[in-house]
Amino acid sequence: MREYICMQDWEIESGVYFEKGKKYEGIPSKDGTSVKMFGEVGMVITFYEGNRHFKI
């Protein structure tokens, strides 16, 4: 696992699950184009290259 810093809040109607400026752990894919990220309250999301929330 690696740590990534969130660059912008990721939220849905029920709240913010990845907060700007906070570090989160993630598992990079084998090809390096995505990361399975572990957020607040057990949220697990895959972020891909080019997203605005994490630098992949």
Sequence and secondary structure as in RCSB ss.txt:
>XXXX:A:sequence
MREYICMQDWEIESGVYFEKGKKYEGIPSKDGTSVKMFGEVGMVITFYEGNRHFKI
>XXXX:A:secstr
 EEEE SS EEETTEEEE TT EEEEEE TTSSEEEEE GGG EEEEETT SSS  
